[in-house]
Amino acid sequence: MARSSCHYAPSHPKGPTRPGPWGAAGEILSRTADGRGHRQVATCLRAGRGAAIAGKTVPETTRGTGISRGIRRETDCHRLNTYGGKAGETSESVIGRGFRAGAPWEEAGTDATEPKRPWGKARFAPTCDFGSKETVAWPTSPRPDMAQQPEPLGQLPAKRPEGSAPMPHSDMGWQYQHASRCGRLRAAGIVQSMPRKGNRIGNGATEQAFGHLKDESFRNQTWPSFEEFRRDLDAYVVHWNARRR
């Protein structure tokens, strides 16, 4: 290395990366309890504030402020498995792996997760529209039972536009095979779609939305009771539908 290069670096310390958007990036990161990814921050800066900023600049900017969020990593913990054998009526994977809804209320996906908390478990089973990415129903219950199913099935017919027939896509969990659920869908003229058992990417579009919901709403957070957890989760879903890019 040239002698001049050795002396140049200490005399010209590297300045902060794009200090202008620091305050705005901090505000965007603080909108959810556990922050958000750099792609979401970049999208909000461009669309909401008209900033001309490259995607790779955002992690450098937030890292300089010390407010960057962690990265979700794969663990040995397996996802909730609700498959209990053939417990009722199953169907073919009509949607397949396309997940390319041309408009809202054409295709929808549902799944369930059970985050563990000191006071027990909470079963969260949202229904996501593949066209708009909106969460159109999100029942939350302290136990896994069929009491959750009437709530979204009662909300969907009232919300969907006249003439639409969204195709619900789910795994082969016992609650999705139940005769009462299948009968209500059939009566409403809705065709059910299910990927084959053991297909991890068969419900990929719903799992993608699940990952963001978990990361930004209740991962690394604690609540003293189930009621407070459900209240904050409801508030986050409204944020997801109305404010999040």
C-alpha positions as CSV (number, residue, x, y, z in Angstrom):
1,M,0.0,0.0,0.0
2,A,1.3,3.4,-0.8
3,R,2.4,5.6,2.1
4,S,0.0,8.4,1.0
5,S,-3.0,5.9,1.3
6,C,-2.0,5.0,4.8
7,H,-2.1,8.6,5.9
8,Y,-5.2,9.5,3.8
9,A,-7.6,7.2,5.7
10,P,-7.1,8.6,9.3
11,S,-7.2,12.2,8.0
12,H,-10.4,11.6,6.1
13,P,-12.7,9.6,8.3
14,K,-15.8,8.1,6.7
15,G,-18.8,10.3,7.2
16,P,-22.4,9.1,8.1
17,T,-24.3,7.5,5.3
18,R,-27.3,9.7,4.2
19,P,-27.9,11.5,7.5
20,G,-31.0,13.2,6.0
21,P,-33.4,10.2,6.3
22,W,-32.2,9.2,9.8
23,G,-35.2,10.7,11.6
24,A,-37.7,9.4,9.1
25,A,-36.2,5.9,9.1
26,G,-36.3,5.8,12.9
27,E,-40.0,6.8,12.8
28,I,-40.8,4.1,10.3
29,L,-38.9,1.5,12.4
30,S,-40.8,2.5,15.5
31,R,-44.3,1.9,14.0
32,T,-44.2,-1.7,15.1
33,A,-43.0,-3.1,18.4
34,D,-40.2,-5.2,16.8
35,G,-39.3,-3.0,13.9
36,R,-39.4,-3.9,10.3
37,G,-37.1,-4.9,7.4
38,H,-35.0,-2.5,5.3
39,R,-37.2,-3.1,2.2
40,Q,-40.3,-1.9,4.0
41,V,-38.3,1.2,5.3
42,A,-37.1,2.0,1.7
43,T,-40.6,1.6,0.3
44,C,-42.1,4.0,2.9
45,L,-39.3,6.5,2.4
46,R,-39.9,6.5,-1.4
47,A,-43.7,6.5,-1.4
48,G,-44.4,8.5,1.7
49,R,-41.6,11.1,1.6
50,G,-40.5,11.1,-2.0
51,A,-36.9,10.1,-1.1
52,A,-34.6,8.9,-3.8
53,I,-32.7,6.2,-2.0
54,A,-31.3,2.8,-3.0
55,G,-32.4,-0.3,-1.1
56,K,-28.8,-1.1,0.0
57,T,-28.4,2.4,1.5
58,V,-31.2,1.8,4.1
59,P,-29.4,-0.9,6.1
60,E,-26.3,1.3,6.2
61,T,-28.3,4.3,7.3
62,T,-30.2,2.5,10.1
63,R,-27.0,0.7,11.2
64,G,-25.4,4.1,11.7
65,T,-28.2,5.2,14.1
66,G,-28.0,2.0,16.1
67,I,-31.7,1.2,15.5
68,S,-31.4,-1.6,13.0
69,R,-33.5,-4.7,13.7
70,G,-32.5,-8.3,14.0
71,I,-32.7,-10.9,11.2
72,R,-35.1,-13.8,11.5
73,R,-33.1,-17.0,11.4
74,E,-34.1,-20.6,11.0
75,T,-34.3,-22.5,14.3
76,D,-34.8,-26.1,15.4
77,C,-38.4,-25.2,16.5
78,H,-40.9,-26.8,14.2
79,R,-44.1,-25.1,13.1
80,L,-47.5,-26.1,14.5
81,N,-48.7,-29.3,12.9
82,T,-52.5,-29.6,12.9
83,Y,-52.7,-32.6,10.7
84,G,-54.5,-35.4,12.5
85,G,-55.1,-37.8,9.6
86,K,-58.2,-37.8,7.4
87,A,-60.8,-36.4,9.8
88,G,-63.4,-35.2,7.3
89,E,-63.5,-33.9,3.7
90,T,-60.4,-33.0,1.8
91,S,-60.0,-31.4,-1.7
92,E,-57.4,-31.0,-4.4
93,S,-55.0,-28.1,-4.7
94,V,-57.0,-26.1,-7.2
95,I,-54.8,-23.0,-6.8
96,G,-51.6,-25.0,-7.0
97,R,-48.4,-22.9,-6.3
98,G,-49.3,-20.0,-8.5
99,F,-50.7,-17.6,-5.9
100,R,-51.2,-15.0,-8.7
101,A,-54.7,-13.6,-7.9
102,G,-55.5,-11.0,-10.6
103,A,-57.7,-9.0,-8.2
104,P,-59.0,-9.0,-4.6
105,W,-61.5,-11.6,-3.5
106,E,-60.4,-14.2,-6.0
107,E,-58.1,-16.3,-3.8
108,A,-57.5,-16.4,-0.1
109,G,-55.3,-18.4,2.3
110,T,-55.7,-19.4,5.9
111,D,-53.5,-21.1,8.5
112,A,-53.1,-21.2,12.2
113,T,-50.2,-20.5,14.7
114,E,-50.0,-20.9,18.4
115,P,-47.5,-18.5,20.1
116,K,-46.6,-19.6,23.6
117,R,-46.8,-17.0,26.3
118,P,-46.3,-17.2,30.2
119,W,-50.1,-17.4,30.6
120,G,-50.5,-20.2,28.0
121,K,-51.1,-20.3,24.2
122,A,-53.0,-18.1,21.9
123,R,-54.3,-19.6,18.7
124,F,-54.3,-17.1,15.8
125,A,-55.9,-18.1,12.5
126,P,-56.1,-15.2,10.0
127,T,-57.5,-15.3,6.5
128,C,-55.4,-13.4,3.9
129,D,-56.5,-12.2,0.5
130,F,-53.9,-13.1,-2.1
131,G,-54.9,-10.2,-4.3
132,S,-54.6,-7.3,-1.9
133,K,-52.6,-9.0,0.9
134,E,-55.2,-7.8,3.3
135,T,-56.1,-9.8,6.4
136,V,-59.9,-10.1,6.0
137,A,-60.6,-12.1,9.2
138,W,-58.4,-12.9,12.2
139,P,-60.0,-14.9,15.0
140,T,-57.9,-15.3,18.1
141,S,-58.7,-17.9,20.7
142,P,-57.0,-19.3,23.9
143,R,-57.5,-22.9,22.7
144,P,-57.5,-24.8,19.5
145,D,-61.2,-25.8,18.8
146,M,-63.9,-25.4,16.2
147,A,-65.3,-22.3,18.0
148,Q,-62.9,-20.2,15.9
149,Q,-64.2,-21.3,12.6
150,P,-67.7,-19.7,12.6
151,E,-66.2,-16.2,13.2
152,P,-64.2,-15.9,9.9
153,L,-66.9,-17.9,8.0
154,G,-69.5,-15.4,9.2
155,Q,-67.3,-12.3,8.4
156,L,-66.3,-13.3,4.9
157,P,-69.8,-13.4,3.2
158,A,-70.6,-9.9,4.7
159,K,-67.3,-8.4,3.5
160,R,-66.9,-9.9,0.0
161,P,-68.3,-7.9,-3.0
162,E,-71.4,-9.2,-4.7
163,G,-70.7,-11.8,-7.3
164,S,-67.2,-12.7,-6.0
165,A,-66.4,-16.3,-4.9
166,P,-62.9,-16.3,-3.2
167,M,-61.2,-19.7,-3.2
168,P,-59.9,-20.4,0.3
169,H,-56.5,-22.3,0.3
170,S,-55.4,-24.1,3.5
171,D,-53.4,-27.1,4.7
172,M,-55.1,-30.4,5.7
173,G,-55.5,-29.4,9.3
174,W,-58.4,-31.2,11.0
175,Q,-60.4,-27.9,11.5
176,Y,-60.3,-27.3,7.7
177,Q,-61.6,-30.9,7.0
178,H,-64.5,-30.5,9.5
179,A,-68.0,-31.2,8.1
180,S,-69.4,-28.0,9.5
181,R,-66.8,-25.8,7.8
182,C,-67.0,-27.7,4.5
183,G,-70.8,-27.5,4.5
184,R,-70.9,-23.8,5.0
185,L,-68.4,-23.2,2.2
186,R,-70.3,-25.4,-0.1
187,A,-73.6,-23.6,0.7
188,A,-72.0,-20.3,-0.1
189,G,-70.8,-21.6,-3.5
190,I,-67.1,-21.4,-2.4
191,V,-64.6,-24.1,-3.7
192,Q,-62.0,-25.2,-1.2
193,S,-58.3,-25.8,-2.1
194,M,-55.8,-27.9,-0.2
195,P,-52.2,-28.8,-1.0
196,R,-51.1,-32.4,-0.4
197,K,-50.0,-33.4,3.1
198,G,-46.3,-32.7,3.9
199,N,-45.9,-30.0,1.2
200,R,-44.1,-27.2,3.0
201,I,-44.5,-24.7,0.2
202,G,-48.1,-25.6,-0.7
203,N,-49.4,-22.8,1.5
204,G,-46.4,-20.5,0.9
205,A,-48.3,-17.2,0.3
206,T,-50.1,-17.5,3.7
207,E,-46.8,-18.5,5.4
208,Q,-45.1,-15.4,3.9
209,A,-47.8,-13.1,5.5
210,F,-47.5,-15.1,8.7
211,G,-43.8,-14.4,8.9
212,H,-44.3,-10.7,8.7
213,L,-47.1,-10.7,11.2
214,K,-45.1,-12.7,13.7
215,D,-42.0,-10.6,13.3
216,E,-43.7,-7.2,13.6
217,S,-46.4,-7.9,16.1
218,F,-45.6,-10.4,18.8
219,R,-42.1,-11.9,18.3
220,N,-39.9,-11.0,21.4
221,Q,-42.8,-9.3,23.1
222,T,-44.7,-10.2,26.3
223,W,-48.2,-9.5,27.6
224,P,-49.6,-10.1,31.1
225,S,-52.8,-11.6,29.8
226,F,-54.5,-13.1,26.8
227,E,-57.0,-10.2,26.6
228,E,-54.2,-7.6,26.3
229,F,-52.4,-9.8,23.7
230,R,-55.5,-10.0,21.6
231,R,-56.2,-6.2,21.9
232,D,-52.7,-5.4,20.6
233,L,-52.8,-8.0,17.9
234,D,-56.1,-6.6,16.6
235,A,-54.6,-3.2,16.5
236,Y,-51.6,-4.5,14.5
237,V,-53.9,-6.2,11.9
238,V,-55.7,-2.9,11.4
239,H,-52.2,-1.3,10.9
240,W,-51.3,-4.1,8.4
241,N,-54.5,-3.5,6.4
242,A,-54.6,0.3,6.5
243,R,-51.2,1.7,6.9
244,R,-48.4,-0.8,6.2
245,R,-47.0,-0.6,2.7
